[in-house]
Amino acid sequence: MNGDNNFYLKISLLLAAAFGVWIFGAGKKISGNENASSSVSASTSPAALSDFAPPALKIFKEPESDFPKRNWSAPFLELKAEAALAMSLDGGRIYYNKNIETRRPIASLTKLMTAIIVLENYDLNRTVKISAEAVKRESASGGLRVGENIAVRSLLSIMLIDSSNDAAFALAEQKKNFISLMNEKAVEMGLKNTHFSVPDGLDSDGNYSSALDIAKIFVYLVEKHSEALEILKTKNMTVYSVDGKIEHRLESTDKLLDADGDIIAGKTGFTDNAGGCLVLLAKNGIVSVVLGSTDRFGESQKMIQWLKTAYIWK
């Protein structure tokens, strides 16, 4: 009996030891899983919503401050334009963007680059004799006459204020490589979605740009050439032929000049393919662009007004 008792005692001790190993081993394993779970939770816990801010889209240079900040209580703006952009004049930030790098026909916004080439290659006091080809240009609105002698400076005003195709064509005629100069300047400026085939913006397969590139062209023009900014700010002007016998009364095609106290300067464009196009400079230093809009003035106003509440400026 003693032998049997010893045998059962040994078996009992072995079972007890095995049970203890199983219990404590399992405990360590469970404890290890909790630590792993805790570690994952700590590493993936979301940041507080109040710390969230979208990165600023930087175009030309670093913004000088963290302001303005997006006011997320203001709803997002929906525009029907095919492309739209609101950007700071210094190129530091983009506040609104819709298809801003999409290539599109740009109508008379082409004349912004035409103006740059004229200002950087012509003597503004030079006299130009108006050709029959310029006067016959489709949708000519400058009232130029065949054989008229007029200064480059006056043609520039007619082109930018009255959006005259005949003035743009007459200016481009003065250099055989004018279109090449436009495209070379686009490359020099780093415009990746821009190409020109006409100086006035009439519909052409090879004439296109994007909202972002148009903003860059506009900023370059008004910052590098103060003469252009003064013209684009002008609602009405009268210019004359060199002999003073032919008068050209100009009225800006930009209906928001003088009518909207927020607007400093602008340039319009319209063709059947491009739709309504408009670039504006507002008093708060915002450059806005709309392309392919059925209501270019209304949508531009809406975007500029939206910015006042959609961002905290100070």
Secondary structure, 3 states (H helix, E strand, C coil): CHHHHHHHHHHHHHHHHHHHHHHHHHHHHHHHHHHHHHHHHHHHCCCCHHHCCCCCCCCCCCCCCCCCEECCCCCCCCCCCCEEEEEECCCCCEEEEECCCCCECCHHHHHHHHHHHHHHHCCCCCEEECCHHHHCCCCCCCCCCCCCEEEHHHHHHHHHHCCCHHHHHHHHCCCCCHHHHHHHHHHHCCCCCCECCCCCCCCCCCCEECHHHHHHHHHHHHHHCHHHHHHHCCCEEEEECCCCCCEEEEECCCCCCCCCCCEEEEEEEEECCCEEEEEEEECCCEEEEEEEECCHHHHHHHHHHHHHHHEECC
